[in-house]
Amino acid sequence: MAAVEFLPKEYGYVALVLVLYSFLNFWMASQVGAARRKYKVPYPTLYASESENKNANLFNCVQRGHQNSLELMPIFLVMTILGGLRHPCVSAGLGLLYIVTRYFYFKGYSTGDPQKRLTIGKYGFLAVFGLMGCTISLAISLLRG
């Protein structure tokens, strides 16, 4: 336990947000699996071809919603973990905002109309920029000593 004694007690909120994002990611993956069965897209096909599958766009939108979340996950995780060291409550709040917007991004994309991903999903970048600010604040405080 000595390793966590230097963390503020509020860092627990950061840890909970990270676990919550993991649940969201597992849920999105299960939705891709369900779409594979529904639209008959076998493994290891990453994206369906419209010339081979009339439902290719519907499947591809579900797949792309999850894939985009995976692409941004490292940025989200690193910024949340680091920014949370200095600003745990703010980082946890921003992380929660990001998770909510990611859910709506995925749900909108999964309709088959990619534009619907942006209705609420576009606000996720505000959370990421806020997390970047928290991480920059940490960096500056470390450099100043």
N, C-alpha and C positions, 0 to 999 in steps of 0.2 A: 504493500500500500504506500510505501515511501515515495514511489514514482508519481502518484497522483496528489500528493500533499501540496505540491506547489500550484496546482490548479485551483481556481476559484470554485467555490461550491456550486455556483450557478452554471458551471461548465457541464453539469449533468443535463441541463436543457439542450445543450449542443449535442450531447451523445444521444438523447432521445430523438431529436430531429433527424440525426443520421440514420437511426434505426427505422424511423418512419419512412424515410426516403427508400430504404431497402425494401420495405413492404410494398411501397408504390411500384418499385421496379419489378418485383416478383409478380405483382398483379398485372402490370403491362405485359410481361412475358407470357403470362397465362392467356391473356387476350389474343396475343399473336398465335399461340398454339390453337386456341379455339377458332381463330380465323383460318388457320391452315386447314383444319378439318372441314369447316363450313364451305370454304371456297376451293377445296381440293388442291392445295399447293403442297406437294410432298417435300420432305427434307431431302437434300440439303439446299434446295432452291431458296435463295435469299429474297428475290423479288420475282413475281410472276410476270410472264410475258403476255401482252394483250393479244398477240397472234395465236396463243395457245390456250388462253383462259379468258372467258368473257367477263369474269369477275376480278380480273387482274388489278384494276384500279382500286377496288374496295380492299382487297388484301394488301396491296402495296401501301395504301394509306395507313392501315393499322400497323404494318411493319415499320413504316417510316416514322410514325409517331414514337414508337419504342426506340428505334435506332437513333433518332435525334436526341432522345433523353440519355441514351448511353454515351453519345458523343460529348454531351455537356457534363456528364456526371463527374469526370475527374476535376474539372474546374470548380464545380459546385462543392465537391467534397474537400478539396484542398483549401478553398477560400473559407469554407465554414469552419474547418478544423483550426486553421491558423487565425482567422479573424476572431474566432471565439475565445482564443487565449487572452485577448485584451478586452474584448467586448462580448462576453458570453450571451447576455440577454438579447442584445441587438442582433447578434449573429443567429441566435436561435429563432428570433422573430422573423428575420429575413429568410432564414432557411424554411420556416413554415410557409411564408408567403410563396417562396419558390415552389414548394411541393404542391400547394393548392393550384398555382398557375400551371404547373406541369400536368396535373390531373386534367384540367380543362383543355390544355393544349392537346393531350392525347385523345380525349373524348371528341374534341372538335375534328381532329385529323381523321379519326376512325369513322366519321360519317361518310367518307369518300370525297368530301369537298375540302381540299387542303386550306382554303381560305378560312374555314371555320376554326382552325387551330389558333388563330390570332385573336379571336374575340376577347378572351381573358388571358390566353396563353402568352400574349405579347408582353404582359407585365412582368413575366419572370425575369426579364433582363434587368428590370429595376432592382430586383432582389440581388441578382448577381453583381451589379455595379455597387450596391450597398455593401455586399460582402467583400468586394475588392477594396472598398474604402476602409473597412474594418481591418483588413490585412495590411493595407498601407500604413494605417495607424500603428499597428503592431510593429511593422518594420522600422518606422521612424522612432518609436520608443526604444527599440533595441539598439538602434544606431546611436541614439543620444546617451544611452547608458542609464 
